[in-house]
Amino acid sequence: NVNVNDLHRGKAENGPNGVPKLMDLLDEPVPGVGTYEDFNTIDWVREKSKDRDRHREIATKSKESVLALMKSISDAFSGWLLMLLVGLMSGALAGGIDISAHWMTDLKEGVCLNGFWFNHEHCCWNSNETTFQERDKCPNWKSWAELIVGTNDGPFAYIMNYLMYVCWALLFSFLAVSLVRAFAPYACGSGIPEIKTILSGFIIRGYLGKWTLVIKTITLVLAVSSGLSLGKEGPLVHVACCCANILCHLFTKYRRNEAKRREVLSAAAAVGVSVAFGAPIGGVLFSLEEVSYYFPLKTLWRSFFAALVAAFTLRSINPFGNSRLVLFYVEFHSPWHLLELIPFVLLGIFGGIWGAFFIRANIAWCRRRKTTRLGHYPVLEVLVVTAVTALLAFPNSYTRMSTSELISELFNDCGLLDSSQLCNYANVSVTKSSSNALPDRPAGQDVYTAMWQLSLALVFKMLITVVTFGMKVPSGLFIPSMAVGAIAGRLLGVGMEQLAYYHHDWVIFRGWCSPGADCITPGLYAMVGAAACLGGVTRMTVSLVVIMFELTGGLEYIVPLMAATMTSKWVADALGREGIYEAHIRLNGYPFLEPKEEFSHKTLAMDVMRPRRSDPPLSVITQDGMSVEDVESLIAETSYSGFPVVVSHESQRLVGFVQRRDLVISIENARQRQEGVVSASRIFFTEYTPPQPPNSPPPLKLRGIMDLSPFTVTDHTAMDIVVDIFRKLGLRQCLVTHNGRLLGIITKKDILKHMAQMANRDPDSILFN
Amino acid sequence: NVNVNDLHRGKAENGPNGVPKLMDLLDEPVPGVGTYEDFNTIDWVREKSKDRDRHREIATKSKESVLALMKSISDAFSGWLLMLLVGLMSGALAGGIDISAHWMTDLKEGVCLNGFWFNHEHCCWNSNETTFQERDKCPNWKSWAELIVGTNDGPFAYIMNYLMYVCWALLFSFLAVSLVRAFAPYACGSGIPEIKTILSGFIIRGYLGKWTLVIKTITLVLAVSSGLSLGKEGPLVHVACCCANILCHLFTKYRRNEAKRREVLSAAAAVGVSVAFGAPIGGVLFSLEEVSYYFPLKTLWRSFFAALVAAFTLRSINPFGNSRLVLFYVEFHSPWHLLELIPFVLLGIFGGIWGAFFIRANIAWCRRRKTTRLGHYPVLEVLVVTAVTALLAFPNSYTRMSTSELISELFNDCGLLDSSQLCNYANVSVTKSSSNALPDRPAGQDVYTAMWQLSLALVFKMLITVVTFGMKVPSGLFIPSMAVGAIAGRLLGVGMEQLAYYHHDWVIFRGWCSPGADCITPGLYAMVGAAACLGGVTRMTVSLVVIMFELTGGLEYIVPLMAATMTSKWVADALGREGIYEAHIRLNGYPFLEPKEEFSHKTLAMDVMRPRRSDPPLSVITQDGMSVEDVESLIAETSYSGFPVVVSHESQRLVGFVQRRDLVISIENARQRQEGVVSASRIFFTEYTPPQPPNSPPPLKLRGIMDLSPFTVTDHTAMDIVVDIFRKLGLRQCLVTHNGRLLGIITKKDILKHMAQMANRDPDSILFN
């Protein structure tokens, strides 16, 4: 089993990434070589290769001593430990956010006399054992009017409450936007577009830092409590990713390697959704489907572990006091009929149309914010939107309550004891005495009132969310989208129910909806509508269905959810290709190579590569012909991030590729440390340096910083293949050859610009490398 | 937005894959060019490129006429239609298999007087409304002894039943093995190793054909009914893949493209598990984690759809009459305590050790079968193993029942009304009157008897499964592995339960296991044990936990399952790297590049490439210097599957790569059809043919069959990067260059051989390209 080819390799000792080690005085690697600048893309191949080298070194050493063996074992388990910590920390933070947001939301309406730190529900539970339904009659909870003017009745008290509601909302949102602007500008928004970009290999320093975490956690609570039309689910993903990034610093393996750290961040995205919806499996699928770029199977398994840990941490904190992880957990009792698929598909169409409309409107508004004077006054913008939201929301009980509560009420299947307005049905003698299933009944007056209020709430939510998402406060989109869908679904559901009650002799209802039967569940319609709208906005598919499945816990409701989500995605895709996150990525000009979309044009590598025909020839470095001065002037004249190294200008035969940053650092380092290196010194990238003529300055050997295995494609390679290679291997650049001669270069940015051009968009919208 | 580089491309009209179209008389592509031979690996890049071309063509045409638009739409939806058909067909077949196997298993013990086509349960349900517990007293069901000698008592009747049991088993297994040998040799085994290899890009013609489907379906029923220690779950995956492959022939898109067809097969694998375990989400994850190689997000979504369709088809067939998809669906009622994680981890260790032992023993036995005379008598082998199984199984009631029933009984949580031997506890006054949760009670005599019988069954199952898996009948491994684990788990569970009952004052039980409380669920232990053993054998992780989660439907049991599966995988991995499927792939010498395992050696491309230093130089074709005769003799002298095309022998500058098969077909075709092409004709791979001297035979232009974008790496590229490229892009071969000159070639087989060598295995065990 001796490797017969050892001889082939000659004497070259090889270091990381197939790069021979420096064979001169510079035995130690120069600090800074191999790192990246801010707002640049990492080279996945190089990072993964670095990690394999590290792993190999540890594995080799582990055979030598017990200590090294221990180190190797601890290294192997550090990933799991990190996952455990991420799960615990994110779960705890999510619990804290839930509890604080709940308390502060209630604070807008009143205060608890037992202690101001109790929320409405907790206050009433503490004082006496009233049931949830009687919470309004709880004596210890005082609305602001009661507290100030002593009564809750009359127009004056109403105005008092109204005013306090608006004031608190303004205070919260002012605090939120000020904190974001003062301490952590990256804390605004949902964070998912940026996390997608970071996971695809981009570097935004500080985006996942500790300040962002602290400020985002605090301002998220404030923003949610202010009653703005936004949710905490998206930002929770950002919070979990911040936790993961900070915890990565505890482990060398993850601190030093950008690719490994992104594996952890992928898992953290799963954790975020797991705690946001109490759906660990859905969270993992969300990370896989929606945000992750590189998701090896090992990460799948670890994400699942972390998501479970986080879910159990949150459950043990029990923020809602019902041992559920989300407010809108629901269990349905009656099955659905095949014919109901028609309204479900209608909801899907509504969701798709709304999703496409929302994306367009929101992007137009965000573009206006970017280009006009509007963007100069973010605090004022937030205050105005908050004031409008609060003023319009208070009079309608469905917009006054927090959006999660609204969704919870809409999903709810009316039971016998439900006192909510939406469950006010005319009493008909109950024929079957089954546990919780009630037959369809005629709607009472309250239900009709609720329908009107819900219709108004629908219009309000649809419009206000467009201007809210993208403001300079943490803002998630899941909850507002779901609310829109849930309202539409409930309206349709109640409509269907009444139709079936009054016209059960119609052909379509005959056979499955006899009088006195419980045939239509309006709550299920609300849930299907919520899934459809969320699907239309985000274009999630499997993960969305699984999240909803974990919210209901019944396999049988998967089919309605799937029908609606599928329809919604198709309709939305027909009206506009991108989901909201991709649209925001494009708006910000991030270099994100969408892994889902196929590149379908018939161009070749030669059409995309630089230099173009009219451009000056490609800037190259020869392997042994240039002096330090030549290279320095080349660096000064150009702004390319790297240069190909060739045998000679005439042959253009490729030797390797050297990064600009590495070149600059190495020359600077050599000038300072290596004796005799001056501007006239020749730079060698060859394996052996030929003897220099006497009196010439000592040569500078830089083979160590050269990538000896640059990726190449031929000029006739179809661009769809090139795009595929870039995506799958995570390249930054690729060299183009023709019959073995170097012809040009294609970078990730070139590809994105080309794709933008092909789609009739402005290629200059791609801002970063 | 005009593409400024159109000029660059010159006049070359480009066809599929960037390959310029033939510009001579041969306008039509030669039939056979671009196809593959049996037992060869496909080129994923080429196949995907072909599909994109096809798609592009349809998209362009769709703008021209309404008919073309309709075609384009139907093309877009054909994938979904195909998925629907696969789901329906697989679900229906699975239902048929379940029903037939159930009936034939019962046939070994007796017959129904109402009609021989009723199984035991059905027979008794039909005749009068006895409950499931009283099925033994059903008058219409006659055991063979009752039918023949009129009584079921006494040693003679026992022997009679025994004899009939063995005879039926022998008959079934004889039929199974004879049918497999006579009509479809590919129908044997579980099929999963081969499907993994096929999905990774290998071609085995007929492996998923109609004969395999028919024979596998029939013989699967026979093999399961014969009482051999095997399951139907793995083969169901094969059956679903056969369905998918056959249905692919209905759609050009999938019939013509090997890569697209593999997407459908990945989804079919999910369908197989979905119907085998009633777990659609688990099935999709199984396909993703265990069998698939190329799994784009679109496939994820479609797999999920197909898996759901199949599950609902199976549910509507309702093979078990309880509206569940599997026999061993179970619902637990009591929570578990944190301390119970210790026995769960112990079960994990047992599972891991058993898994590693089973793989070694089974592979050793299969190798013996391959190398010694044992392999010459497959029918005899099956008959002997069946006879031994039947003879040993009959006396023990736990081995006599079908393995699914056994697992179902072991998973079962003893209720108040359970009459099974395992639930025979001493009656203690029930303190709490909760629905189905019983306090821990002392075990009765029957339980102790059952423990003995189960211990014997455990040893029996462990040994007989080793020789059964790999015989020439369809045989799955899931059920026997789960049975071993479930027995071990139940034994441990009952042990723990009794320990807790008699020693509830011990420190470890204090606080959570007071007398009269229901603290330990032996059924849960059985389930955890089953997961652990299955995990040890197959090394599945997330998918296994999700499948088990879908079997129980309670999120809270995920943690025990996860702890056991994780431990089991770690222990098994420490004892042997490979799962059973990888081990069988290696045993058969299939060219499978494991996507999970990292390549961790420090070799370079130059160490792996051919020609080695001592070999003759690389066989190349020059782009304009060779005659038909030269090329034909090159083909005759070598057996390589392709040749690089270079500018000239001196420069060794690479132009492209041409497949042997395409070259042979094209030359043959040209000799027959093109006038004047003789042995002396020169072959040109250049874009333009220089004018030929007068009287020379007309030249043969073959640029059309040349791949103009062959993949290249430099000789200094680290092998871990090369392996990564092969895996991610699905390459067949890659050319190696040094400073722009062609140096050698690396094929998938070279890589696999190198990996085998590095792992101290025989590199010649890799048999195929």
Interface residues (C-beta under 8 A of the other chain):
Chain A: N1 N3 V4 N5 D6 L7 H8 R9 N14 N17 G18 V19 P20 V45 K48 S49 R52 H55 R56 A59 P280 I281 V284 L288 E289 P296 L297 K298 L300 W301 F304 F305 L308 A311 F312 T541 V542 V545 V546 F549 E550 G553 L555 I558 V559 M562 M566 P595 K596 E598 S600 H601 K602 T603 L604 A605 M606 D607 V608 R612 R613 V647 S651 Q652 R653 L654 V655 G656 L708 S709 P710 T712 V713 T714 H716 T717 A718 D720 I721 D724 I725 K728 L729 T737 N739 G740 R741 L742 Q757 N760
Chain B: N1 N3 V4 N5 D6 L7 H8 R9 N14 N17 G18 V19 P20 V45 K48 S49 R52 H55 R56 A59 P280 I281 V284 L288 E289 P296 L297 K298 L300 W301 F304 F305 L308 A311 F312 T541 V542 V545 V546 F549 E550 G553 L555 I558 V559 M562 M566 P595 K596 E598 S600 H601 K602 T603 L604 A605 M606 D607 V608 R612 R613 S614 V647 S651 Q652 R653 L654 V655 G656 L708 S709 P710 T712 V713 T714 H716 T717 A718 D720 I721 D724 I725 K728 L729 T737 N739 G740 R741 L742 Q757 N760
